[in-house]
Amino acid sequence: MAMLTIGERLDDEGNPIPGTGFEYDSDSEVAELIAQRATPILYTPAQNEWVWGLDVSDESNGEFDRFVAVCPAGNQGTVTHYHPKFDELFKGISGTFRLEADGEEVILEAGEEFMVKRGVMHSFRCIGEDGDLGVLVAETYPAVGFTELMFNGFGLAIEGKTKSSGMPNLLQMMVILRNLRTSYGIRAADLMIPVPPGPTVIAIMSRILAPLGRLLGYKPDYPYYRENEFWEKHINQPPN
């Protein structure tokens, strides 16, 4: 057994910045989840959250996607949102999470599960004592390519192109919501709706602002955010 550190921010010389990653036990379930990763480890500063996708091709047959989220206690957590096209199952691995789902508070501990049905407004964040680390596995039913949306959001955040909430600026967000389509052919606006502003306002604003954003150079998708090299430049990755 050994304590390992991963996920640190890297300085301009590619050296890990002390105190910016997370620790895990080499014999723990977290270590197994890292070994099973199908994507680089992503990071967003606003939520202070690490995420990576897992390979479920042998078991899902397109029925679900699975990814891991790691959050220190007291992190900002997600904005309140809902998913129009999929259900989301949360599985607690370690630590304690507080979910707000449809106005109700749910405490998720290690070994517990909670399903958020499509259309239900929710958010989550890790709670506990300073130094505690929360780890959960999330599954989307069906598979919709949700991690493709996260690649763009987390990539913009790492490059300092988001607000303090972690959300892109208005024009960039409207371009993504109106024009991004995942490999499953699903629009970003059908994957995640922030509350507010809600679907009606987003539909009206995106119709007006997305073309302007495109003219100003904003893109709905940044493929280089999905490249291993991008994340290896910014975030210390586990050895292959």
C-alpha atoms as an extended CHARMM CRD file, in Angstrom:
* protein
*
       240  EXT
         1         1  MET       CA              0.0000000000        0.0000000000        0.0000000000  PROA      1               0.0000000000
         2         2  ALA       CA              1.2690000000        3.4820000000       -0.8740000000  PROA      2               0.0000000000
         3         3  MET       CA             -0.2640000000        6.9480000000       -1.0370000000  PROA      3               0.0000000000
         4         4  LEU       CA              0.0030000000        8.4270000000       -4.5110000000  PROA      4               0.0000000000
         5         5  THR       CA             -0.7350000000       11.9110000000       -5.8560000000  PROA      5               0.0000000000
         6         6  ILE       CA             -2.1130000000       12.6820000000       -9.2940000000  PROA      6               0.0000000000
         7         7  GLY       CA             -4.0330000000       15.4240000000      -11.1030000000  PROA      7               0.0000000000
         8         8  GLU       CA             -1.7360000000       18.3180000000      -10.1820000000  PROA      8               0.0000000000
         9         9  ARG       CA             -1.6750000000       21.4440000000      -12.3140000000  PROA      9               0.0000000000
        10        10  LEU       CA              1.5400000000       21.6960000000      -14.3040000000  PROA      10              0.0000000000
        11        11  ASP       CA              3.7070000000       24.8150000000      -14.4960000000  PROA      11              0.0000000000
        12        12  ASP       CA              5.1800000000       26.2100000000      -17.7110000000  PROA      12              0.0000000000
        13        13  GLU       CA              8.0640000000       23.7300000000      -17.4880000000  PROA      13              0.0000000000
        14        14  GLY       CA              5.7010000000       20.7900000000      -17.0740000000  PROA      14              0.0000000000
        15        15  ASN       CA              6.4150000000       20.3030000000      -13.3660000000  PROA      15              0.0000000000
        16        16  PRO       CA              3.5590000000       19.4200000000      -10.9550000000  PROA      16              0.0000000000
        17        17  ILE       CA              2.5290000000       22.3220000000       -8.7120000000  PROA      17              0.0000000000
        18        18  PRO       CA              2.5140000000       21.0520000000       -5.0940000000  PROA      18              0.0000000000
        19        19  GLY       CA             -0.8800000000       20.9770000000       -3.3840000000  PROA      19              0.0000000000
        20        20  THR       CA             -2.9470000000       21.0610000000       -6.5690000000  PROA      20              0.0000000000
        21        21  GLY       CA             -3.6770000000       17.3460000000       -7.0550000000  PROA      21              0.0000000000
        22        22  PHE       CA             -5.4190000000       14.6470000000       -5.0330000000  PROA      22              0.0000000000
        23        23  GLU       CA             -4.0820000000       11.6950000000       -3.0620000000  PROA      23              0.0000000000
        24        24  TYR       CA             -5.3020000000        8.1240000000       -3.2680000000  PROA      24              0.0000000000
        25        25  ASP       CA             -4.3210000000        4.7340000000       -1.8940000000  PROA      25              0.0000000000
        26        26  SER       CA             -2.5920000000        2.4830000000       -4.4370000000  PROA      26              0.0000000000
        27        27  ASP       CA             -4.7500000000       -0.4470000000       -3.2350000000  PROA      27              0.0000000000
        28        28  SER       CA             -8.0600000000        1.4610000000       -3.2040000000  PROA      28              0.0000000000
        29        29  GLU       CA            -11.0840000000        1.4090000000       -5.4760000000  PROA      29              0.0000000000
        30        30  VAL       CA            -10.0070000000        4.8430000000       -6.7030000000  PROA      30              0.0000000000
        31        31  ALA       CA             -6.7570000000        3.2980000000       -7.9740000000  PROA      31              0.0000000000
        32        32  GLU       CA             -8.8080000000        0.6870000000       -9.8530000000  PROA      32              0.0000000000
        33        33  LEU       CA            -10.9770000000        3.4080000000      -11.3960000000  PROA      33              0.0000000000
        34        34  ILE       CA             -7.8920000000        5.3200000000      -12.5140000000  PROA      34              0.0000000000
        35        35  ALA       CA             -6.5060000000        2.1400000000      -14.0990000000  PROA      35              0.0000000000
        36        36  GLN       CA             -9.8200000000        1.6890000000      -15.9740000000  PROA      36              0.0000000000
        37        37  ARG       CA             -9.8770000000        5.2080000000      -17.4190000000  PROA      37              0.0000000000
        38        38  ALA       CA            -10.7120000000        5.6090000000      -21.1050000000  PROA      38              0.0000000000
        39        39  THR       CA             -9.9020000000        9.3480000000      -21.2130000000  PROA      39              0.0000000000
        40        40  PRO       CA             -7.2980000000       11.6480000000      -19.7060000000  PROA      40              0.0000000000
        41        41  ILE       CA             -8.0230000000       13.0300000000      -16.2580000000  PROA      41              0.0000000000
        42        42  LEU       CA             -9.7710000000       16.3860000000      -16.7680000000  PROA      42              0.0000000000
        43        43  TYR       CA             -9.8530000000       19.2300000000      -14.2550000000  PROA      43              0.0000000000
        44        44  THR       CA            -11.8920000000       22.3910000000      -13.7910000000  PROA      44              0.0000000000
        45        45  PRO       CA            -10.6050000000       25.0600000000      -11.3690000000  PROA      45              0.0000000000
        46        46  ALA       CA            -13.9560000000       26.6580000000      -10.5000000000  PROA      46              0.0000000000
        47        47  GLN       CA            -15.4950000000       23.4640000000       -9.1340000000  PROA      47              0.0000000000
        48        48  ASN       CA            -12.0690000000       22.0890000000       -8.1060000000  PROA      48              0.0000000000
        49        49  GLU       CA            -13.1550000000       18.8030000000       -9.6540000000  PROA      49              0.0000000000
        50        50  TRP       CA            -11.3730000000       16.0390000000      -11.5510000000  PROA      50              0.0000000000
        51        51  VAL       CA            -13.2750000000       13.8670000000      -14.0170000000  PROA      51              0.0000000000
        52        52  TRP       CA            -12.4100000000       10.9880000000      -16.3280000000  PROA      52              0.0000000000
        53        53  GLY       CA            -14.4310000000        8.6260000000      -18.4880000000  PROA      53              0.0000000000
        54        54  LEU       CA            -14.4380000000        4.8490000000      -18.1060000000  PROA      54              0.0000000000
        55        55  ASP       CA            -14.4750000000        2.2600000000      -20.8700000000  PROA      55              0.0000000000
        56        56  VAL       CA            -17.8410000000        0.4660000000      -20.8100000000  PROA      56              0.0000000000
        57        57  SER       CA            -17.8170000000       -0.7890000000      -24.4040000000  PROA      57              0.0000000000
        58        58  ASP       CA            -17.7830000000       -4.4380000000      -23.3340000000  PROA      58              0.0000000000
        59        59  GLU       CA            -20.8580000000       -4.1540000000      -21.1350000000  PROA      59              0.0000000000
        60        60  SER       CA            -23.0510000000       -1.2220000000      -22.1350000000  PROA      60              0.0000000000
        61        61  ASN       CA            -23.8960000000       -1.8830000000      -25.8250000000  PROA      61              0.0000000000
        62        62  GLY       CA            -24.6880000000        1.8330000000      -26.0110000000  PROA      62              0.0000000000
        63        63  GLU       CA            -27.1050000000        1.6600000000      -23.0810000000  PROA      63              0.0000000000
        64        64  PHE       CA            -25.0310000000        3.8660000000      -20.7550000000  PROA      64              0.0000000000
        65        65  ASP       CA            -21.8510000000        5.9050000000      -20.2960000000  PROA      65              0.0000000000
        66        66  ARG       CA            -19.8300000000        5.9760000000      -17.0740000000  PROA      66              0.0000000000
        67        67  PHE       CA            -17.4420000000        8.5360000000      -15.6250000000  PROA      67              0.0000000000
        68        68  VAL       CA            -15.7390000000        9.3400000000      -12.3290000000  PROA      68              0.0000000000
        69        69  ALA       CA            -15.8030000000       12.6350000000      -10.4010000000  PROA      69              0.0000000000
        70        70  VAL       CA            -13.3440000000       13.4740000000       -7.6110000000  PROA      70              0.0000000000
        71        71  CYS       CA            -14.0300000000       16.5020000000       -5.4020000000  PROA      71              0.0000000000
        72        72  PRO       CA            -12.4920000000       17.7950000000       -2.1670000000  PROA      72              0.0000000000
        73        73  ALA       CA            -14.9210000000       18.5960000000        0.6480000000  PROA      73              0.0000000000
        74        74  GLY       CA            -16.2490000000       22.1390000000        0.4730000000  PROA      74              0.0000000000
        75        75  ASN       CA            -15.8580000000       22.4900000000       -3.2800000000  PROA      75              0.0000000000
        76        76  GLN       CA            -18.1610000000       24.8460000000       -5.1680000000  PROA      76              0.0000000000
        77        77  GLY       CA            -20.1560000000       22.0580000000       -6.7760000000  PROA      77              0.0000000000
        78        78  THR       CA            -22.1730000000       22.1310000000       -9.9700000000  PROA      78              0.0000000000
        79        79  VAL       CA            -24.6320000000       24.7880000000      -11.0510000000  PROA      79              0.0000000000
        80        80  THR       CA            -28.2780000000       23.7590000000      -10.7810000000  PROA      80              0.0000000000
        81        81  HSD       CA            -29.2560000000       22.0630000000      -14.0330000000  PROA      81              0.0000000000
        82        82  TYR       CA            -31.2480000000       19.2270000000      -15.5560000000  PROA      82              0.0000000000
        83        83  HSD       CA            -30.7860000000       16.7230000000      -18.3620000000  PROA      83              0.0000000000
        84        84  PRO       CA            -33.6000000000       16.5170000000      -20.9460000000  PROA      84              0.0000000000
        85        85  LYS       CA            -32.3710000000       13.3570000000      -22.6720000000  PROA      85              0.0000000000
        86        86  PHE       CA            -30.9710000000       11.0190000000      -20.0350000000  PROA      86              0.0000000000
        87        87  ASP       CA            -31.2380000000        9.7180000000      -16.4930000000  PROA      87              0.0000000000
        88        88  GLU       CA            -28.1560000000        9.9770000000      -14.2630000000  PROA      88              0.0000000000
        89        89  LEU       CA            -27.2100000000        7.4020000000      -11.6490000000  PROA      89              0.0000000000
        90        90  PHE       CA            -24.7940000000        8.5130000000       -8.9070000000  PROA      90              0.0000000000
        91        91  LYS       CA            -22.8030000000        5.8970000000       -6.9790000000  PROA      91              0.0000000000
        92        92  GLY       CA            -20.8620000000        6.9580000000       -3.8840000000  PROA      92              0.0000000000
        93        93  ILE       CA            -17.3250000000        5.5540000000       -3.7160000000  PROA      93              0.0000000000
        94        94  SER       CA            -15.8290000000        7.5690000000       -0.8540000000  PROA      94              0.0000000000
        95        95  GLY       CA            -16.5790000000       10.7220000000        1.1130000000  PROA      95              0.0000000000
        96        96  THR       CA            -19.9720000000       12.3980000000        1.4250000000  PROA      96              0.0000000000
        97        97  PHE       CA            -21.9470000000       14.2680000000       -1.2210000000  PROA      97              0.0000000000
        98        98  ARG       CA            -24.9820000000       16.4850000000       -0.8360000000  PROA      98              0.0000000000
        99        99  LEU       CA            -27.3420000000       16.3790000000       -3.8060000000  PROA      99              0.0000000000
       100       100  GLU       CA            -30.1850000000       18.8220000000       -4.3300000000  PROA      100             0.0000000000
       101       101  ALA       CA            -32.7340000000       17.0390000000       -6.4840000000  PROA      101             0.0000000000
       102       102  ASP       CA            -36.1420000000       18.5510000000       -7.2860000000  PROA      102             0.0000000000
       103       103  GLY       CA            -35.9080000000       20.7250000000       -4.1790000000  PROA      103             0.0000000000
       104       104  GLU       CA            -35.0540000000       17.8250000000       -1.8670000000  PROA      104             0.0000000000
       105       105  GLU       CA            -31.7140000000       17.2770000000       -0.1370000000  PROA      105             0.0000000000
       106       106  VAL       CA            -30.1070000000       13.8620000000       -0.4910000000  PROA      106             0.0000000000
       107       107  ILE       CA            -26.9470000000       12.7770000000        1.3410000000  PROA      107             0.0000000000
       108       108  LEU       CA            -24.9280000000       10.2410000000       -0.6480000000  PROA      108             0.0000000000
       109       109  GLU       CA            -22.3710000000        8.1620000000        1.2420000000  PROA      109             0.0000000000
       110       110  ALA       CA            -19.9300000000        5.5090000000        0.0660000000  PROA      110             0.0000000000
       111       111  GLY       CA            -21.7750000000        2.4070000000       -1.1510000000  PROA      111             0.0000000000
       112       112  GLU       CA            -25.0500000000        4.2650000000       -1.7770000000  PROA      112             0.0000000000
       113       113  GLU       CA            -26.7520000000        5.0710000000       -5.0810000000  PROA      113             0.0000000000
       114       114  PHE       CA            -29.2080000000        7.7210000000       -6.2080000000  PROA      114             0.0000000000
       115       115  MET       CA            -30.9350000000        8.0480000000       -9.5740000000  PROA      115             0.0000000000
       116       116  VAL       CA            -31.8060000000       11.4810000000      -10.9690000000  PROA      116             0.0000000000
       117       117  LYS       CA            -34.4370000000       11.1200000000      -13.6760000000  PROA      117             0.0000000000
       118       118  ARG       CA            -34.3270000000       13.2230000000      -16.8130000000  PROA      118             0.0000000000
       119       119  GLY       CA            -35.9440000000       16.6230000000      -16.3640000000  PROA      119             0.0000000000
       120       120  VAL       CA            -35.2350000000       16.7790000000      -12.6070000000  PROA      120             0.0000000000
       121       121  MET       CA            -33.3480000000       19.8850000000      -11.4990000000  PROA      121             0.0000000000
       122       122  HSD       CA            -30.3030000000       18.9720000000       -9.4560000000  PROA      122             0.0000000000
       123       123  SER       CA            -26.8110000000       19.8740000000       -8.3130000000  PROA      123             0.0000000000
       124       124  PHE       CA            -24.2140000000       18.1860000000       -6.1460000000  PROA      124             0.0000000000
       125       125  ARG       CA            -21.1150000000       18.9730000000       -4.1480000000  PROA      125             0.0000000000
       126       126  CYS       CA            -18.8140000000       17.2280000000       -1.7020000000  PROA      126             0.0000000000
       127       127  ILE       CA            -19.2190000000       17.9790000000        2.0090000000  PROA      127             0.0000000000
       128       128  GLY       CA            -17.2960000000       16.9730000000        5.1090000000  PROA      128             0.0000000000
       129       129  GLU       CA            -14.1810000000       18.0270000000        7.0010000000  PROA      129             0.0000000000
       130       130  ASP       CA            -11.3000000000       19.9300000000        5.4090000000  PROA      130             0.0000000000
       131       131  GLY       CA             -9.0310000000       17.4510000000        3.6850000000  PROA      131             0.0000000000
       132       132  ASP       CA            -11.7920000000       14.9230000000        2.9960000000  PROA      132             0.0000000000
       133       133  LEU       CA            -12.0850000000       13.7120000000       -0.5760000000  PROA      133             0.0000000000
       134       134  GLY       CA            -15.2780000000       12.6450000000       -2.2800000000  PROA      134             0.0000000000
       135       135  VAL       CA            -15.3540000000       10.1990000000       -5.1710000000  PROA      135             0.0000000000
       136       136  LEU       CA            -18.4330000000        9.1580000000       -7.1060000000  PROA      136             0.0000000000
       137       137  VAL       CA            -19.2030000000        7.2600000000      -10.2690000000  PROA      137             0.0000000000
       138       138  ALA       CA            -21.9470000000        8.6300000000      -12.5220000000  PROA      138             0.0000000000
       139       139  GLU       CA            -23.7290000000        6.7450000000      -15.2820000000  PROA      139             0.0000000000
       140       140  THR       CA            -25.9380000000        8.2460000000      -17.9880000000  PROA      140             0.0000000000
       141       141  TYR       CA            -28.8670000000        6.2190000000      -19.3590000000  PROA      141             0.0000000000
       142       142  PRO       CA            -28.7500000000        6.0160000000      -22.3420000000  PROA      142             0.0000000000
       143       143  ALA       CA            -25.2500000000        6.7890000000      -23.6060000000  PROA      143             0.0000000000
       144       144  VAL       CA            -25.3880000000       10.2850000000      -25.1070000000  PROA      144             0.0000000000
       145       145  GLY       CA            -21.7620000000       11.4500000000      -25.2980000000  PROA      145             0.0000000000
       146       146  PHE       CA            -22.0250000000       13.6630000000      -22.2180000000  PROA      146             0.0000000000
       147       147  THR       CA            -18.2620000000       13.5150000000      -21.6190000000  PROA      147             0.0000000000
       148       148  GLU       CA            -17.7910000000       15.2230000000      -24.9990000000  PROA      148             0.0000000000
       149       149  LEU       CA            -19.5670000000       18.2560000000      -23.5430000000  PROA      149             0.0000000000
       150       150  MET       CA            -17.3300000000       18.0900000000      -20.4540000000  PROA      150             0.0000000000
       151       151  PHE       CA            -14.1740000000       18.0280000000      -22.5780000000  PROA      151             0.0000000000
       152       152  ASN       CA            -15.1660000000       21.4130000000      -24.0190000000  PROA      152             0.0000000000
       153       153  GLY       CA            -16.2630000000       22.9230000000      -20.7060000000  PROA      153             0.0000000000
       154       154  PHE       CA            -13.2250000000       21.7390000000      -18.7480000000  PROA      154             0.0000000000
       155       155  GLY       CA            -10.8450000000       22.6790000000      -21.5790000000  PROA      155             0.0000000000
       156       156  LEU       CA            -12.1880000000       26.2330000000      -21.6980000000  PROA      156             0.0000000000
       157       157  ALA       CA            -11.8540000000       26.4400000000      -17.9130000000  PROA      157             0.0000000000
       158       158  ILE       CA             -8.2310000000       25.2380000000      -17.9030000000  PROA      158             0.0000000000
       159       159  GLU       CA             -7.3760000000       27.9020000000      -20.4830000000  PROA      159             0.0000000000
       160       160  GLY       CA             -9.0310000000       30.6070000000      -18.3590000000  PROA      160             0.0000000000
       161       161  LYS       CA            -11.8950000000       31.1440000000      -20.7900000000  PROA      161             0.0000000000
       162       162  THR       CA            -14.7510000000       30.7340000000      -18.2880000000  PROA      162             0.0000000000
       163       163  LYS       CA            -16.2830000000       32.8310000000      -15.5410000000  PROA      163             0.0000000000
       164       164  SER       CA            -15.6990000000       32.2610000000      -11.8170000000  PROA      164             0.0000000000
       165       165  SER       CA            -18.6740000000       29.8620000000      -11.8320000000  PROA      165             0.0000000000
       166       166  GLY       CA            -16.9000000000       27.7040000000      -14.4100000000  PROA      166             0.0000000000
       167       167  MET       CA            -19.4700000000       28.5700000000      -17.0850000000  PROA      167             0.0000000000
       168       168  PRO       CA            -18.3480000000       30.0040000000      -20.4640000000  PROA      168             0.0000000000
       169       169  ASN       CA            -19.1670000000       33.5850000000      -21.3270000000  PROA      169             0.0000000000
       170       170  LEU       CA            -22.6130000000       34.1910000000      -22.7910000000  PROA      170             0.0000000000
       171       171  LEU       CA            -21.6900000000       34.1010000000      -26.4750000000  PROA      171             0.0000000000
       172       172  GLN       CA            -19.5500000000       30.9780000000      -26.1130000000  PROA      172             0.0000000000
       173       173  MET       CA            -22.2650000000       29.2140000000      -24.1270000000  PROA      173             0.0000000000
       174       174  MET       CA            -24.9370000000       30.0590000000      -26.7120000000  PROA      174             0.0000000000
       175       175  VAL       CA            -22.7300000000       28.7620000000      -29.5460000000  PROA      175             0.0000000000
       176       176  ILE       CA            -22.1270000000       25.4810000000      -27.6930000000  PROA      176             0.0000000000
       177       177  LEU       CA            -25.7450000000       24.9680000000      -26.6620000000  PROA      177             0.0000000000
       178       178  ARG       CA            -27.1010000000       25.6800000000      -30.1370000000  PROA      178             0.0000000000
       179       179  ASN       CA            -24.4530000000       24.1130000000      -32.3690000000  PROA      179             0.0000000000
       180       180  LEU       CA            -22.5420000000       21.3850000000      -30.5110000000  PROA      180             0.0000000000
       181       181  ARG       CA            -23.6420000000       17.8600000000      -31.3380000000  PROA      181             0.0000000000
       182       182  THR       CA            -22.0970000000       14.8070000000      -29.7640000000  PROA      182             0.0000000000
       183       183  SER       CA            -21.0280000000       11.7160000000      -31.6780000000  PROA      183             0.0000000000
       184       184  TYR       CA            -24.5390000000       10.4010000000      -30.9260000000  PROA      184             0.0000000000
       185       185  GLY       CA            -26.0470000000       13.3330000000      -32.8440000000  PROA      185             0.0000000000
       186       186  ILE       CA            -27.5010000000       14.9780000000      -29.7260000000  PROA      186             0.0000000000
       187       187  ARG       CA            -27.3910000000       18.7630000000      -29.2900000000  PROA      187             0.0000000000
       188       188  ALA       CA            -25.7420000000       20.2080000000      -26.1930000000  PROA      188             0.0000000000
       189       189  ALA       CA            -29.0210000000       21.9750000000      -25.3790000000  PROA      189             0.0000000000
       190       190  ASP       CA            -30.6480000000       18.5480000000      -25.1450000000  PROA      190             0.0000000000
       191       191  LEU       CA            -27.9820000000       17.3040000000      -22.7400000000  PROA      191             0.0000000000
       192       192  MET       CA            -27.8070000000       19.9590000000      -20.0330000000  PROA      192             0.0000000000
       193       193  ILE       CA            -30.0110000000       22.9670000000      -19.2700000000  PROA      193             0.0000000000
       194       194  PRO       CA            -28.7370000000       25.4360000000      -16.6170000000  PROA      194             0.0000000000
       195       195  VAL       CA            -31.4850000000       26.7160000000      -14.2940000000  PROA      195             0.0000000000
       196       196  PRO       CA            -31.7430000000       29.6750000000      -14.7850000000  PROA      196             0.0000000000
       197       197  PRO       CA            -32.1260000000       30.6640000000      -17.5990000000  PROA      197             0.0000000000
       198       198  GLY       CA            -34.1070000000       27.5650000000      -18.6480000000  PROA      198             0.0000000000
       199       199  PRO       CA            -34.9490000000       26.1010000000      -22.0660000000  PROA      199             0.0000000000
       200       200  THR       CA            -37.2370000000       28.8270000000      -23.4520000000  PROA      200             0.0000000000
       201       201  VAL       CA            -34.8280000000       31.6660000000      -22.7290000000  PROA      201             0.0000000000
       202       202  ILE       CA            -31.8900000000       29.5970000000      -24.0200000000  PROA      202             0.0000000000
       203       203  ALA       CA            -33.7400000000       28.8040000000      -27.2590000000  PROA      203             0.0000000000
       204       204  ILE       CA            -34.5160000000       32.4960000000      -27.8850000000  PROA      204             0.0000000000
       205       205  MET       CA            -31.0890000000       33.7820000000      -26.8590000000  PROA      205             0.0000000000
       206       206  SER       CA            -29.1580000000       31.1330000000      -28.7740000000  PROA      206             0.0000000000
       207       207  ARG       CA            -31.1210000000       31.8320000000      -31.9480000000  PROA      207             0.0000000000
       208       208  ILE       CA            -30.0350000000       35.4710000000      -31.7430000000  PROA      208             0.0000000000
       209       209  LEU       CA            -26.5970000000       35.2590000000      -30.1220000000  PROA      209             0.0000000000
       210       210  ALA       CA            -25.1140000000       32.0190000000      -31.4770000000  PROA      210             0.0000000000
       211       211  PRO       CA            -24.6800000000       33.4100000000      -35.0500000000  PROA      211             0.0000000000
       212       212  LEU       CA            -22.9850000000       36.4960000000      -33.5780000000  PROA      212             0.0000000000
       213       213  GLY       CA            -20.7160000000       34.3040000000      -31.4870000000  PROA      213             0.0000000000
       214       214  ARG       CA            -19.7590000000       32.2560000000      -34.5450000000  PROA      214             0.0000000000
       215       215  LEU       CA            -18.8980000000       35.4640000000      -36.4340000000  PROA      215             0.0000000000
       216       216  LEU       CA            -16.6530000000       36.5040000000      -33.5370000000  PROA      216             0.0000000000
       217       217  GLY       CA            -14.7660000000       33.2190000000      -33.6860000000  PROA      217             0.0000000000
       218       218  TYR       CA            -16.4040000000       31.1370000000      -30.9670000000  PROA      218             0.0000000000
       219       219  LYS       CA            -16.7440000000       27.4680000000      -31.8560000000  PROA      219             0.0000000000
       220       220  PRO       CA            -19.2550000000       24.8660000000      -30.6570000000  PROA      220             0.0000000000
       221       221  ASP       CA            -16.5620000000       22.1980000000      -30.3670000000  PROA      221             0.0000000000
       222       222  TYR       CA            -12.8010000000       22.2860000000      -29.7850000000  PROA      222             0.0000000000
       223       223  PRO       CA            -11.4600000000       18.8670000000      -30.8270000000  PROA      223             0.0000000000
       224       224  TYR       CA             -7.9910000000       19.4960000000      -29.3920000000  PROA      224             0.0000000000
       225       225  TYR       CA             -9.5370000000       19.4510000000      -25.8930000000  PROA      225             0.0000000000
       226       226  ARG       CA            -10.1430000000       15.7370000000      -26.4800000000  PROA      226             0.0000000000
       227       227  GLU       CA             -6.5060000000       15.0470000000      -27.2820000000  PROA      227             0.0000000000
       228       228  ASN       CA             -4.3060000000       13.4040000000      -24.6600000000  PROA      228             0.0000000000
       229       229  GLU       CA             -1.5270000000       15.8820000000      -25.4240000000  PROA      229             0.0000000000
       230       230  PHE       CA             -3.6500000000       18.8410000000      -24.3250000000  PROA      230             0.0000000000
       231       231  TRP       CA             -4.3310000000       17.3880000000      -20.8850000000  PROA      231             0.0000000000
       232       232  GLU       CA             -0.7930000000       16.0390000000      -20.4940000000  PROA      232             0.0000000000
       233       233  LYS       CA              0.3730000000       19.6410000000      -20.9270000000  PROA      233             0.0000000000
       234       234  HSD       CA             -1.9140000000       20.9910000000      -18.1920000000  PROA      234             0.0000000000
       235       235  ILE       CA             -2.6550000000       18.1760000000      -15.7080000000  PROA      235             0.0000000000
       236       236  ASN       CA             -0.3090000000       15.5250000000      -14.3030000000  PROA      236             0.0000000000
       237       237  GLN       CA             -1.5840000000       12.2110000000      -15.6570000000  PROA      237             0.0000000000
       238       238  PRO       CA             -1.0690000000        8.6830000000      -14.2700000000  PROA      238             0.0000000000
       239       239  PRO       CA              1.5640000000        6.6140000000      -16.0580000000  PROA      239             0.0000000000
       240       240  ASN       CA              0.2540000000        4.3510000000      -18.8030000000  PROA      240             0.0000000000
